[in-house]
Amino acid sequence: MTLTVRLTPRAARDDLAGCERRDDGREALRARVRAAPEDGRANAALVRLLADALDVAASAVTLVAGATGRTKTLAIAGDPQALSARLAALADTPPTGARR
């Protein structure tokens, strides 16, 4: 399965912050990581964050496109139905410390 993510590096905390609709009409998962966007550290932190959130190994999450931009495309190996269910739950969960 592929996933579009809008990444904010140098954030106060690592977390997933729901979904946003992009200008082109597609949905993207919003993610924040504390790591700086230097030497691939923010990308590596994003891979670990998604792997933990989706309960898959970090090796199952691969950056496909967007290594130097804020919008990333990631491929996630695993059962598509289980991953879709976990992503739906993540997209509906407010970010840490936020209120609904």
Steps between C-alpha positions, in 0.01 A plus 500: 500500500618855439446796730542873447635688803552870563801518734594782735857461629642670811168472681457503877407129498470199274137430414241443232256789473207371296434559131484803274355550155763628260444754222486218245213337693702210639522422870830496687581385850665779701806402702741690723846389607759662725787410269655760272475454123874438470671186372166317481437516875144633468417232242639227727299637793186497283559136402540402867192701603280337234637153570420538871155646433408228249658221705731387219876465480692809391627296206139473377482881449690636200532858380405492131495871411554838660831447676577874498148645508234523768257279310611137509373183338565186700442135417389281789523123477242290678136399497318783316176456696672511839713797397196686366316445828798628703539802272129583527529491878811722490339749266201533732710538817578856609868585545659461842381777730227618260132516574216405275 
